[in-house]
Each structure stands twice: as structure tokens, then as C-alpha cells.
Amino acid sequence: MKKLILIALCLICTGAAVFGQRRIVNLPDIPGYVTLKCDFHLHTVFSDGNVWPTVRIDEALRDGLDAIAITDHLEHNPKKDFIPVDHNAAWKIGEGYAKERNLILVHGAEITRKMPPGHFNALFITDASLIAKDSVWDSFEAAIKQGAFLQWNHPGWKSQQPDGIPRMYDIHKRLIKNGWLHGIELFNNTEYYPLVFEMCKQYNLALMGNSDNHVVISEKYTEPTYTNRPMTLVIAKERSHDALKEALFGGRTLVWFRDTLAGKEEYAKPFFYQCISVGKPYYQNDKSLFFEITNKSDIPFYLINGVANAPASITIAANSVTRVVVSKKVTAPLVYDVRNVLTGEKEVLKVELKY
């Protein structure tokens, strides 16, 4: 009997090790699309990261992601005396492991040069070793031949731009003229670059937000400083590798970082309205109306600049129901600015609450 119990316990433990769990991240879909939660900038021991490729996949599952890209440096291999240089190693190790766990793994690499042009991730490639060229322009060309989505990484990184201000050089404009630059990081690791909004609007590029993580990610983003891991939210037609690629080239992205949502208004506005629902008044007295706002998402929203006789500000906490009391004297639409939904360098989303 004891032997049977021991065997049963071993089977249970084995099953627990095989069948992992994915955290549920409450972020809505826009009608006609699905919201894919992604991190397109990660490093492993095959460049200057400290973890094995499968760890990156397990972390992504724990954090509720749908897709990641491992983007080890092509030109920076500090562990080469201990680990043979193979620019496709992380992909070879991770591809099958990710498929078994229903995670979309994007084949990527980081082209790592001084400014200009800086660092670029080449996503959706087929062979990273063919992109490792002496000339950076040859590297770009080789990536594009493989159908790559080129993302300009941390354009205001102070190690390359001491004043922290992103700016385009001739080589960036040449990339844009060729149609070879597709996205820019608005948020990287812990840094936010507001000027990227205007760059992406001007040249119709995708806004990106990634962790650029080198260490164990659970040690990097901890509360209360960080309530969420930075993500690129991709508005895709379905949850698949090809749909993800199509959406990125189409520029359908939002960026989520530090309880902040950022992106073009055409995606941010419907996303906000899918997060919340405004109930009809459930009670009234001589002076006021009472109604509730339900937030079904993991993102809190901070409404400010309310109209006369309405609350000046409303905090709609994540995954909660917020009670709102409005004076019957209110005649104008209940319009607010959403302080933590950014739609431009100096712009925030304006919304209307209809009750």
C-alpha cells in the first residue's frame, strides 16, 4: 500500500513538472482582433544575458505572455570563451520548447552598433548568422532579405545619446526611405522616450515596448515600483505567428508599462472602452445620481479634468467596480482626460462616460 502511494505521489509530481501554468493577464480584445501580449527584446547566455533560453520561455508563461523574441547580440559575445558562438543557438533550443507550451517564439537577433545607427532588433528572421556582417548596412540588407521587421532599440539610451534625447540621423532616414525601418521602442527596460511618438506618427512606424532583460525577470519588475512587466500589445487578427507578423508590419500596437498605456488613438480609444463598462444610474436623490464603472482589465485608469458639477477626477482601479456620484446639475457630456493613456508626446486620451 505504501509503495502504491509513493508511486502515485511520483506521478503527481511528474505531472506538475510537465504541465505548466500560464498566468491570466486581463487585457481585452478590440472587436475583430485579439490582443497579443509580447516582449520582443530579451537576452540569454548566448550573448550577455544570464539565463538559458528555456528560462525566458518559462518566464513568459508565468507572466501571461503570448509571444516573445530572444534577440541575442550578434556583435557582443562576452561568454565566447565558455560558450561557442552560435547566433541561432537560442532559437534552436527554444523553438520546440515554446511550441509544446503554446507560446509564439519569434526568431530574432540584435544588430549592435555605435550611434549612429545604434541597436536594432531583426524579428522574424530565418538565419541570424547570415546577418552578422562587417558593414551595418549589409546587416540591415541581409535581415530585410529574410523578411525581417526592423525595430530601433532604446533610441534615447544615454550610453549612446548622453542627453537622453532620441534623434534621427541620416542612416535612419535612409532606412525609412527604403521602407526598412518598421518600429521604434517607446519604452525600453525602465526608460520612456516621449519623442518616439512623433517619430512613429510622422513615418507611420509601430510603437514598441519591451523589457530588454538580461537577468531573471522576476527580480527586475517588482512591486510597488512596477506593477507589470513592460509589454508590446499587438492587435492581431488571430493568435498565430503569421498574424502577429502581419499586425506588427501594419503598426497595430499599444505599449503597456508602469500602469501606463501608450499608443495611437485609433487603437487606444477602443481598447479603453473594452476595458470598462458604465452602468445605468442605480439610485438618485434630490441632488445627485449614482452609477458604477466596472473595470475588467489589469490596468487602472486615472480620469482627470472633469466638467463642472462632476467629480474633478475619478480613479478606476484595475479589476474593480467604482462608484461615481454626479450632481443633477451636470448638463454637459461627462468628458475626462485619461492621465495614464498616452496618445502623443504631450497628449492623453479624451473619453466620454455615458450613463
Secondary structure as UniProt FT lines:
FT   HELIX           2..18
FT   TURN            31..32
FT   STRAND          34..42
FT   TURN            45..48
FT   HELIX           53..62
FT   TURN            63..64
FT   STRAND          67..70
FT   TURN            78..82
FT   TURN            87..88
FT   HELIX           89..100
FT   TURN            101..102
FT   STRAND          104..112
FT   TURN            115..117
FT   STRAND          119..123
FT   HELIX           128..131
FT   HELIX           136..145
FT   TURN            146..147
FT   STRAND          149..152
FT   TURN            155..156
FT   TURN            158..160
FT   TURN            162..163
FT   HELIX           170..178
FT   STRAND          183..188
FT   TURN            189..190
FT   STRAND          191..192
FT   TURN            194..195
FT   HELIX           196..203
FT   STRAND          206..210
FT   HELIX           217..219
FT   TURN            223..225
FT   STRAND          231..236
FT   HELIX           241..249
FT   TURN            250..251
FT   STRAND          253..257
FT   TURN            258..259
FT   STRAND          260..263
FT   HELIX           265..275
FT   STRAND          276..278
FT   STRAND          283..284
FT   STRAND          288..295
FT   STRAND          301..304
FT   TURN            308..309
FT   STRAND          314..316
FT   TURN            318..319
FT   STRAND          320..327
FT   TURN            328..329
FT   STRAND          334..344
FT   TURN            345..346
FT   STRAND          347..353
//
